[in-house]
Amino acid sequence: MMFRLLRLIVLLLLLYISWPFITKQLDQYNIHANFVSSLKENLEVPETISVLYDDIQQMLNQLGFQLDGMPLTEDKSNEVPQKKVELTPPSQQTFSIHNIELGNAKTDIEHNLGLAKRISLNEYGTNWHAYHENYHNFFMVMYDDNNQAAGLYTNQDLLNSTNGIKIGTTSKESVRSILGDPITKVQKGMVIYQLQEDSDNDLFLLDNAYVTIFYDKHENNTVTAIQIVSKTMEDNKKDFYTEASPTLKEGFEYQMFDLTNAARVNHQLSVLTWDDHVRETAREHSTDMATNNYFDHKNLQGQSPFDRMKEDSVRFHTAGENLAYGQLSSIFAHEGLMNSLGHRENILRQDYEYLGVGVAFNEKSQPYYTQNYYAN
């Protein structure tokens, strides 16, 4: 702090001595006259050093410099680089995420990592607890009635295994050679559901848990995410789709938002800001599609996403929309969007600033997702 104060005093002295030159440069760069006047006044008031520091920083920023003398650079992720998590091999199971395995106690996890950044209802009737450092080191964990980890998910480099499977490097072919053929059928109650064999994810039954491995077909079909759910938790979910509720709707919305930001961070992009206003626009469109049984960017009145946003007084200079329908959860919906080139481009578009997600359910409790992105 003392060093910073001395540096400011020296800087102020230099500014005072070289003021005629600086004002000439300010005029050259068309900086507002009121700002120049304010800065001259501040030079005579010692109590305003902290305000003056900000003003000087702003002035030098416009000239292309920072107070430490380094040139300005664009910070795409708005992030200080995060410390890489040191992963240790799982001791009880095939996979661990952020050194957590199914069965670990909630008290131990929170002792090591603190409280979750967000807690939201999921399709298993419990909550996803989302952990991250401004979407770096992102993962989610859910707990059973005994407060033990019963579900895990990540789409970042937090996966460790006893067989060498890694996110971002292991191919789909290698996964199948290691784990064998994936499951092709799942039974819920008296109904047997046939899984698509050519999908972008594989389901395995390992260590008394259902393991879903997602692949990125735009990255040579390498592993891009993993979800691990205990067999007990999965068996307790009696239907393919979970009964709709306002809390589940909100849970799906926030989970989709978090997953999107985690994916953006993976690609060195800035984190989007949640927008309640455009969330309502997205909700209205999802509700309209669910109620009237259609799936399209244009509604039945012929309005485009941009028409609907303008009608709701959302101000933007660029905007986009993603839609998804029928997936089991936000995780499956997000991973599907990432494997669809046009939707992926929206998720990873550099100049977007805001995102609102709106979910609605039809009479079969199938979710409709609308994502509205924009920048103003």
VMD Tcl script that draws the C-alpha trace (Angstrom):
set ca {
  {0.00 0.00 0.00}
  {2.86 2.41 0.89}
  {4.62 1.62 -2.36}
  {1.45 2.30 -4.31}
  {0.97 5.65 -2.52}
  {4.56 6.72 -3.24}
  {4.12 5.72 -6.86}
  {1.00 7.89 -7.05}
  {2.76 10.87 -5.50}
  {5.59 10.60 -8.02}
  {3.08 10.24 -10.81}
  {1.15 13.31 -9.64}
  {4.36 15.34 -9.56}
  {5.21 14.25 -13.08}
  {1.69 15.10 -14.22}
  {1.92 18.56 -12.66}
  {5.25 19.28 -14.35}
  {4.15 17.96 -17.72}
  {0.55 19.22 -17.59}
  {0.77 21.40 -20.76}
  {1.94 18.41 -22.79}
  {-0.77 16.15 -21.31}
  {-3.58 18.61 -22.01}
  {-2.35 18.86 -25.57}
  {-2.49 15.05 -25.85}
  {-5.94 14.98 -24.27}
  {-7.20 17.46 -26.84}
  {-5.63 15.33 -29.57}
  {-7.58 12.29 -28.34}
  {-10.84 14.28 -27.97}
  {-11.33 13.54 -24.27}
  {-14.32 15.40 -22.82}
  {-13.55 18.90 -21.48}
  {-15.41 18.28 -18.22}
  {-13.10 15.37 -17.46}
  {-10.02 17.61 -18.01}
  {-11.49 20.28 -15.77}
  {-12.29 17.74 -13.06}
  {-8.79 16.33 -13.20}
  {-7.23 19.81 -12.84}
  {-9.34 20.42 -9.73}
  {-8.39 17.07 -8.21}
  {-4.70 17.91 -8.55}
  {-5.22 20.56 -5.86}
  {-7.11 18.32 -3.38}
  {-4.96 15.74 -1.52}
  {-8.04 13.97 -0.09}
  {-9.12 12.83 -3.57}
  {-6.05 10.72 -4.33}
  {-8.05 7.52 -4.72}
  {-10.55 9.17 -7.08}
  {-7.71 10.77 -8.99}
  {-6.04 7.40 -9.37}
  {-9.15 6.09 -11.12}
  {-9.37 9.20 -13.31}
  {-5.71 8.93 -14.29}
  {-6.17 5.23 -15.04}
  {-9.14 6.06 -17.27}
  {-7.18 8.78 -19.05}
  {-4.14 6.59 -19.64}
  {-6.39 3.74 -20.75}
  {-7.68 5.95 -23.53}
  {-4.08 6.72 -24.47}
  {-3.37 2.97 -24.56}
  {-1.42 2.51 -21.32}
  {-1.93 1.27 -17.79}
  {-0.33 2.74 -14.66}
  {2.18 -0.07 -14.53}
  {3.38 0.81 -18.02}
  {2.04 -2.32 -19.73}
  {0.02 -1.94 -22.95}
  {-3.66 -2.74 -22.76}
  {-4.74 -6.18 -23.96}
  {-8.20 -7.67 -24.38}
  {-9.12 -10.07 -21.58}
  {-11.45 -12.52 -23.33}
  {-12.29 -14.54 -20.24}
  {-12.35 -11.69 -17.68}
  {-10.43 -14.10 -15.49}
  {-7.27 -14.41 -13.48}
  {-5.78 -17.78 -14.51}
  {-7.06 -20.46 -12.16}
  {-4.87 -22.92 -10.35}
  {-5.06 -26.36 -11.90}
  {-6.60 -28.96 -9.61}
  {-4.20 -31.73 -8.64}
  {-6.09 -34.93 -9.38}
  {-5.42 -38.19 -7.59}
  {-6.51 -41.62 -8.86}
  {-9.86 -42.84 -7.49}
  {-9.50 -45.36 -4.70}
  {-12.91 -47.04 -4.64}
  {-14.36 -46.66 -8.14}
  {-13.40 -46.37 -11.79}
  {-13.96 -42.60 -11.99}
  {-13.65 -39.57 -9.74}
  {-14.42 -35.91 -10.44}
  {-12.42 -33.22 -8.64}
  {-11.15 -36.08 -6.42}
  {-14.74 -36.88 -5.39}
  {-16.25 -40.36 -5.74}
  {-19.79 -41.58 -5.26}
  {-20.40 -42.28 -1.60}
  {-18.24 -39.43 -0.29}
  {-19.88 -37.55 2.56}
  {-21.32 -34.11 1.95}
  {-19.63 -32.84 5.13}
  {-16.23 -33.88 3.79}
  {-16.85 -32.32 0.38}
  {-17.99 -29.02 1.88}
  {-15.10 -29.07 4.34}
  {-12.66 -29.28 1.43}
  {-14.45 -27.05 -1.08}
  {-16.86 -24.87 0.86}
  {-20.46 -24.26 -0.09}
  {-21.73 -24.66 -3.64}
  {-22.16 -21.61 -5.88}
  {-25.67 -22.72 -6.83}
  {-28.14 -25.35 -5.64}
  {-30.96 -26.21 -8.06}
  {-33.52 -28.98 -8.44}
  {-32.78 -31.69 -10.99}
  {-34.68 -34.52 -12.66}
  {-33.84 -36.96 -9.86}
  {-35.92 -35.06 -7.30}
  {-32.79 -33.85 -5.53}
  {-30.44 -30.94 -6.18}
  {-27.36 -30.33 -8.23}
  {-24.76 -28.47 -6.17}
  {-22.63 -26.52 -8.66}
  {-19.02 -25.68 -7.82}
  {-16.72 -23.43 -9.83}
  {-14.34 -20.47 -9.71}
  {-16.12 -18.11 -12.08}
  {-16.82 -21.21 -14.19}
  {-13.28 -22.55 -14.07}
  {-13.01 -25.98 -12.41}
  {-16.74 -26.48 -12.92}
  {-18.50 -29.60 -11.66}
  {-21.78 -30.58 -10.02}
  {-22.58 -33.07 -7.28}
  {-25.90 -34.36 -5.92}
  {-26.56 -36.14 -2.65}
  {-28.83 -38.95 -1.51}
  {-30.94 -39.10 1.67}
  {-27.82 -40.05 3.65}
  {-26.00 -36.92 2.46}
  {-23.56 -38.95 0.41}
  {-22.56 -38.14 -3.15}
  {-24.94 -40.00 -5.47}
  {-24.28 -38.10 -8.70}
  {-21.41 -36.22 -10.35}
  {-20.97 -34.24 -13.57}
  {-18.24 -32.19 -15.23}
  {-17.38 -30.91 -18.68}
  {-13.91 -29.73 -17.68}
  {-10.55 -31.38 -17.06}
  {-11.48 -32.66 -13.60}
  {-11.97 -36.33 -14.46}
  {-9.60 -38.99 -13.22}
  {-9.89 -42.72 -13.76}
  {-8.19 -46.03 -13.17}
  {-8.18 -46.79 -16.89}
  {-6.75 -43.64 -18.45}
  {-9.99 -42.14 -19.79}
  {-9.68 -38.34 -19.85}
  {-11.83 -35.44 -20.97}
  {-10.56 -33.82 -24.15}
  {-8.16 -36.58 -25.19}
  {-9.80 -40.02 -25.10}
  {-11.74 -40.99 -28.23}
  {-15.10 -42.71 -28.38}
  {-13.43 -45.72 -29.96}
  {-10.93 -45.92 -27.09}
  {-13.68 -45.62 -24.46}
  {-15.55 -48.56 -25.97}
  {-12.39 -50.62 -26.24}
  {-11.75 -50.03 -22.53}
  {-15.30 -50.25 -21.14}
  {-16.91 -52.58 -23.67}
  {-20.23 -52.16 -25.43}
  {-22.55 -49.49 -23.99}
  {-26.02 -50.22 -22.66}
  {-28.73 -50.02 -25.31}
  {-31.86 -50.34 -23.11}
  {-33.09 -48.80 -19.87}
  {-36.18 -49.96 -17.98}
  {-38.40 -47.55 -16.05}
  {-41.28 -49.28 -14.30}
  {-42.98 -51.51 -16.85}
  {-41.53 -49.61 -19.82}
  {-38.26 -50.45 -21.58}
  {-36.64 -47.52 -23.39}
  {-34.43 -48.22 -26.38}
  {-31.38 -45.93 -26.51}
  {-30.01 -44.64 -29.79}
  {-26.86 -46.53 -30.67}
  {-25.54 -43.79 -32.96}
  {-25.95 -40.98 -30.40}
  {-23.23 -38.65 -29.16}
  {-23.11 -40.32 -25.75}
  {-22.63 -43.81 -24.32}
  {-24.19 -45.29 -21.17}
  {-22.33 -47.87 -19.07}
  {-23.14 -49.68 -15.82}
  {-19.98 -49.58 -13.68}
  {-19.36 -49.78 -9.93}
  {-23.09 -49.97 -9.27}
  {-23.57 -46.67 -11.09}
  {-24.79 -45.46 -14.48}
  {-22.00 -43.62 -16.28}
  {-22.89 -41.44 -19.27}
  {-19.92 -40.37 -21.37}
  {-20.54 -37.52 -23.81}
  {-18.49 -37.01 -26.98}
  {-17.71 -33.90 -29.00}
  {-18.07 -34.76 -32.66}
  {-16.49 -31.42 -33.60}
  {-13.36 -32.45 -31.67}
  {-12.77 -35.86 -33.25}
  {-15.36 -37.60 -31.06}
  {-13.27 -37.19 -27.92}
  {-14.77 -37.26 -24.42}
  {-16.24 -33.85 -23.62}
  {-18.21 -34.52 -20.41}
  {-19.26 -37.24 -17.99}
  {-22.25 -37.85 -15.70}
  {-22.15 -40.51 -12.99}
  {-25.34 -41.44 -11.13}
  {-25.68 -44.20 -8.55}
  {-27.84 -47.13 -9.59}
  {-30.06 -46.58 -6.56}
  {-30.67 -42.96 -7.52}
  {-31.42 -43.89 -11.12}
  {-33.72 -46.77 -10.12}
  {-35.69 -44.45 -7.83}
  {-36.49 -42.28 -10.86}
  {-39.55 -44.21 -11.98}
  {-40.34 -42.40 -15.22}
  {-38.21 -41.36 -18.17}
  {-39.35 -37.75 -17.76}
  {-39.72 -36.16 -14.34}
  {-43.06 -34.61 -13.41}
  {-43.03 -30.93 -14.27}
  {-42.97 -28.28 -11.55}
  {-42.07 -24.57 -11.30}
  {-39.01 -25.46 -9.22}
  {-37.77 -27.99 -11.78}
  {-38.32 -25.45 -14.56}
  {-36.14 -22.92 -12.76}
  {-33.57 -25.60 -11.95}
  {-33.25 -26.61 -15.60}
  {-32.91 -22.94 -16.60}
  {-30.04 -22.17 -14.23}
  {-28.31 -25.47 -14.95}
  {-28.38 -24.70 -18.68}
  {-26.93 -21.25 -17.98}
  {-24.10 -22.67 -15.85}
  {-23.29 -25.37 -18.41}
  {-23.10 -22.76 -21.16}
  {-20.66 -20.60 -19.22}
  {-18.51 -23.60 -18.31}
  {-18.31 -24.47 -22.02}
  {-17.37 -20.88 -22.91}
  {-14.57 -20.90 -20.35}
  {-13.30 -24.13 -21.91}
  {-12.87 -22.15 -25.14}
  {-11.27 -19.08 -23.49}
  {-14.36 -16.93 -23.89}
  {-15.94 -14.44 -21.52}
  {-18.60 -15.48 -19.02}
  {-22.14 -14.40 -19.90}
  {-24.35 -12.46 -17.48}
  {-27.75 -13.86 -16.51}
  {-30.64 -11.66 -17.68}
  {-34.06 -12.04 -16.04}
  {-35.72 -9.80 -18.61}
  {-34.81 -11.89 -21.65}
  {-35.45 -15.05 -19.61}
  {-39.11 -14.07 -19.66}
  {-38.99 -13.72 -23.45}
  {-37.45 -17.20 -23.65}
  {-40.01 -18.66 -21.24}
  {-42.90 -17.28 -23.26}
  {-41.60 -18.93 -26.42}
  {-40.98 -22.27 -24.69}
  {-44.47 -22.14 -23.19}
  {-45.99 -21.32 -26.56}
  {-44.22 -24.26 -28.21}
  {-45.13 -26.68 -25.40}
  {-48.78 -25.58 -25.33}
  {-49.31 -25.53 -29.09}
  {-47.15 -28.56 -29.93}
  {-44.63 -27.06 -32.36}
  {-40.86 -26.54 -32.42}
  {-39.58 -23.56 -34.39}
  {-37.73 -20.27 -34.01}
  {-40.73 -18.52 -35.55}
  {-43.88 -18.58 -33.46}
  {-47.38 -19.15 -34.81}
  {-47.75 -15.42 -35.39}
  {-44.68 -15.43 -37.62}
  {-42.48 -13.55 -35.13}
  {-38.75 -14.24 -35.14}
  {-36.64 -14.31 -31.95}
  {-35.60 -10.74 -32.73}
  {-39.22 -9.64 -33.11}
  {-40.09 -11.16 -29.73}
  {-37.12 -9.56 -28.01}
  {-37.96 -6.15 -29.46}
  {-41.59 -6.57 -28.43}
  {-40.38 -7.21 -24.87}
  {-38.16 -4.10 -24.97}
  {-34.88 -6.02 -24.92}
  {-32.31 -3.66 -26.40}
  {-29.59 -5.36 -28.45}
  {-27.26 -4.81 -31.38}
  {-26.64 -8.54 -31.87}
  {-28.70 -11.50 -30.67}
  {-29.28 -15.19 -31.18}
  {-31.48 -18.06 -30.08}
  {-31.02 -21.78 -29.44}
  {-33.86 -24.27 -29.02}
  {-33.89 -27.80 -27.64}
  {-36.73 -30.22 -27.00}
  {-37.31 -33.60 -25.41}
  {-33.98 -34.22 -23.68}
  {-33.99 -35.70 -20.18}
  {-32.23 -32.77 -18.56}
  {-30.26 -29.61 -19.16}
  {-27.09 -31.68 -19.31}
  {-28.36 -33.75 -22.24}
  {-29.84 -30.69 -23.91}
  {-26.61 -28.72 -23.59}
  {-24.41 -31.54 -24.85}
  {-26.75 -31.98 -27.81}
  {-26.56 -28.28 -28.67}
  {-22.77 -28.38 -28.53}
  {-22.82 -31.12 -31.18}
  {-25.03 -29.08 -33.51}
  {-22.83 -26.63 -35.40}
  {-25.21 -23.67 -35.58}
  {-26.20 -23.96 -31.93}
  {-22.56 -24.44 -30.95}
  {-21.65 -21.21 -32.73}
  {-24.22 -19.34 -30.63}
  {-22.92 -20.86 -27.39}
  {-19.34 -19.94 -28.33}
  {-19.94 -16.58 -29.98}
  {-17.37 -14.15 -28.65}
  {-19.36 -10.91 -28.64}
  {-22.44 -12.05 -26.69}
  {-22.79 -10.55 -23.21}
  {-26.11 -11.73 -21.78}
  {-28.13 -14.94 -21.69}
  {-31.58 -15.86 -20.47}
  {-32.91 -19.42 -20.54}
  {-36.61 -20.26 -20.49}
  {-38.03 -23.75 -19.95}
  {-41.57 -25.07 -20.24}
  {-43.05 -28.59 -20.14}
  {-45.76 -30.14 -22.27}
  {-48.46 -32.48 -20.97}
  {-45.97 -35.39 -21.05}
  {-43.48 -33.44 -18.89}
  {-41.11 -33.17 -21.85}
  {-39.03 -29.98 -21.53}
  {-38.73 -27.26 -24.16}
  {-35.65 -25.05 -23.90}
  {-35.17 -21.56 -25.33}
  {-31.87 -19.74 -24.97}
  {-31.81 -16.04 -25.88}
  {-28.36 -14.45 -26.25}
  {-27.63 -10.80 -26.91}
  {-25.21 -7.90 -26.58}
  {-26.04 -4.20 -26.45}
}
mol new
graphics top color blue
foreach p $ca { graphics top sphere $p radius 0.5 }
foreach p [lrange $ca 0 end-1] q [lrange $ca 1 end] { graphics top cylinder $p $q radius 0.2 }
display resetview
